[in-house]
Amino acid sequence: MQSPSHIDSEDLPTNLSGNETFNAVVERVRRRRGFLKAGAGLTAAMFLAGPLTAYARQPAAAGVTGQGSGLLGFEAVPVSTSDTVIVAPGYTATPFAPWGTPLFVDATNWKADGSDDATAQLRQVGDNHDGMHFFAMNGRNDEGLLVINHEYTTVNKGVYAWLFGTDRNAPLTADRVDKAMNAHGVSVMHIARDASGKWVIDTGSRYNRRLTASTPMQLTGPAAAHELLKTHDDPTGMHVLGTFNNCGNGWTPWNTYLACEENFNTYFGTTSGADTRNAAQKRYGLAPGSTDYGWEAFNDRFDYAKEPNEANRFGWIVEIDPFNPDAVPKKRTALGRFKHENAAFTLTAGGRAVVYMGDDQRNDYLYKFVSDGVYALDGDNSALLDQGKLYVARFNDNANTDDFMGLGEWLLLDKENNPKLAADTRFASQAEVLINTRLAADAVGATKMDRPEWVSVHPATGEVYVTLTNNDKRTETDGVNPRAQNIYGQIVRWRESGGDAAATTFEWDIFVLAGNPIKHADRSDLRSGSANITPENTFNSPDGLAFDKAGRLWIQTDGKYSNTGNYEGQGNNQMLCADPVSKEIRRFLTGPKECEVTGIAFTPDSRTMFVNIQHPGEDGNSNWPDGGSALPRSATVIITKDDGGVIGA
């Protein structure tokens, strides 16, 4: 999410289908149970904090400890409006690898005035750090490959806020566009602790790598080579240049990284003056005219009037092998094309790969991919994500157990085996279902959600959690989206039937309804949040989400930081931690001014945490991390416990 001065395409719905919203489902549950009636003795907030009793005391998985109310072992920090990172007492947070950091021996040092050119940026760490993962070298805790997404470069009404530094208002040129393209993508950096215990980048490592908006990549799976993926430069429909707007991420047990292409639509415009967009392009949010980034004026592949299929080559999950610098990244079309927020990996009871994914736009959907093949512990899994079944979620209000709010089902997105898609002439093949996944999900009747963001799977129970960040334009309510004008967001969780991720049905409820009891003191007002929201832990717009090995749920925010009005007392964006059993939530970290807190990774022993600070000072009011009058820079923060212990314990 970006501040009010920015146009945020995620807040502009393109879903014009008549599918039901999540809020309508929740509202029916509330009416049926009558728990808002006077004298019922149970407020909405209390109900929404009800337990998942069937899994509340499941035995921990091997190596998983700390279940129960003692899971949170740190002192909460108060809100902050300062221009720094504040972390819980007893912890130290150290900025690391900010935008422009040299990644190779021959890379130039970042220039403090932001005047580095495109060639320099290609050898430096990219901008706006987001999702990431730490791949340990031989299981070590002091050395590994840190892989980081660089989502975008901050642009405000066609002006790049920081990328060109003090020269930001100069006209766009081909070199400036190339620099912007090189600031996007992914960094693979080999890092290790030096003799003093400080984490440093090994700039001489063969593993270091920058993947940008121009890096050669390959399309694989059922949609590869389809006519809708062919362009003038690539008549095969198999080879793509680049990846960009990579938001959250995922990783696989065979040690590959999953980069998630999100708001790709904002890079495609036209200089033709004609609106040639078709229905699919509109559904994916391509706008008429020019873009804020301006790439289409210098590179024809970003002009949809000249290359109408180029945009179809983005919006995919990209699998990257960080341990093979020569490996071509693969865009896995079997996982569908939409605005991927992240990719949460797990295995079915039978060993098949499962990837949960959210489509981060108002009124869009939740998805699940289940592979046809079985994960081979010591075998070749390089094509495991190329064949399988793709599903989209529908949340219902029907009878349920264990005080869940309702049941749900996974709707198969298959041209041959779903009668609705088989009869839909808009899709000639399964490839077209995958290329236009949003349209297929519309057709089968998926549930519209309040901007699905990160998904995470509990390491012991298999429960799945998703952040629904906000939807301030919602007018109708339902089960999982119970508030109109939902400015605060919520976290929804579900349990697959039989505890098996391969199931096609599930039970769901709401884990936490974010809110502001400082502004809305009446606890029967859903704007105050659920019972586990207090004046001490209030927050808005949950976004990043991840479980650690012990089952602590880390919640990161990307919301409004005005600290006034509806956001009074909420301060800068933050990271909190929740106990899934007791539902207690404590604030662990606060970020600098105008930032998003995002991305999370751990060393294998959970004694070092990596967190990203994105777009500090997006409206011009930060100098983090360098201080003084320096340009603000996105960066990773390395967090350790002063006594050397496990983070959060």
Secondary structure, DSSP 8 states (H G I E B T S, - for coil): ---TTS--GGGS----S---BHHHHHHHHHHHHTTTSTT-S--HHHHHT---GGGTT----TT----SGGG--S-------SSS-EE-TTEEEEEES-TT-B-STT-----TTS---HHHHHTB--SSEEEEEEEESTT-SSEEEEEEEE----EETTEESSTTGGGTTS---HHHHHHHHHHSEEEEEEEEE-TTS-EEE-TT-TT-EEE-TTSEEEEESTTTT-GGG--SS-TTS-EEE----EEEEEE-TTS-EEEEE--GGGG-B-SSS-----HHHHHTT--SS--SS-GGGT-GGGBTTT-TTGGGG-SSEEEE-TT-TT---EEEGGG--S-B---EEEE-TTSEEEEEEEB-SEEE-EEEEEEEEE--TTS--TTGGGSEEEEEEEE--S--STT-SEEEEEEE--TTT-HHHHT-TT-SSHHHHHHTHHHHHHHHT--BEE-EEEEEE-TTT--EEEEE--BTT--S--BSS--TTB-S-EEEEEEEGGG-TT-SEEEEEEEEE---TTT---TTSGGG--TT--TTT----EEEEEE-TT--EEEEE------SGGGTT--S-EEEEE-TTT--EEEEEE--TT-EEEEEEE-TTS-EEEEEEE-TTTTS---TTT-TT-----EEEEEEETTS--TT-
